[in-house]
Amino acid sequence: MGGMRQATLVGQCAKDDAACSRTAPLAPLAIGSHFYPEVAAEIAGTSTPNLRLESVEPGILEIDANGALVAKQPGASAILISTDDGSVVDFVHVWVAPVTHIALTRRDGERLAGSLGLTVGEDVTLVPSLFNGAQKLAGDPEAQWTVDNETTLTVLRDGSSDRRRLKARAPGKTTVTIAIGDAKTTVDVEVVP
């Protein structure tokens, strides 16, 4: 709910996506990430007008051509929710923070600890969780996924810019590296027959 309690800004999520939260950003957005909002207004005595978003500090938090919030650098910016004629109906403050470390979770939210074992033909979907110190960050980052041994394991896109499906191809060992900005993490994977 915005500061004037006339509009809401919530994330776009698929109905069955357990890794996504349909709430407003409850934590700072990670630098380099996107937040795809849906905006709704409830103004007493009127129907909902056409709404648009505007960042007060576009150097910190930019609004792209598709209406996504793009985290650029640390800080905070007010996001104005206004009508086509520029009348502000509400606002939300959104913070931006750098990623200091990455934790991996399975798609169901279970945190991955240690190495991963798979059998040939098996796959697992992993999602990076971004942190600034002890605080989990929000947003949809553009993560870079690399694998040391592509004969053993293939990294496949899974419909999201951050989530990936690891498909075991042949017996062997490999390391998967996930990087977002200056932060990175690795997971060792062993594939058995």
C-alpha positions, 0 to 999 in steps of 0.5 A: 500500500502506498503512502497515501493508501490509494494504490498498491504496487505488487510483484507479477508472479505466476500463480504456481511459482513458489519462488516468487512473492506477490508482495511489494518489495519487502526488502531493498532491490538488489543492484542490477535486478528488475522488479516487475510491478502491477499497480492498482488504485482504489480511489473512493468515488471514482473508477481506476484511472490510467496509471504510470510510474515515475522515479524521483531518483532515476540514477538509483531506481529507473523505470524502464520502457516496460514499466519495470523498476531497475535497481541502478545504485545504492540508495532510495527513491520514491516511486510516484504512481500518477495519472496520465495528466501527472496527478500523483495518486500515491507513492512508495519508497524503494531502497536499493542495495548491493549484493554481498553474497548469494545463497542457492535454493531449490525451486520450492525454497529449500536452501542448498547446503554443500555439494549436489549429487545427481543421477544421469537424466535427473535435473534440479531447478535452482534459484539464487537468493541475494543478500546484503549482509544478513538481509535478503534482497528483492528483485529479479537479477540477471545472473550469469551461470557457467559450468566447468564441464558441459559434458557432465551437466547442462544449465538450462533457462527455466523461464526466469532471468535468474532461475536455472534447471541443471540437467545431468548428462553423463557421469563426472564431476563439475562446478557451477558458478553463479555471478551477479555483479561482483558477488558469486557462489559455486556449487560442486555437482557429481553425476553418477550413472 
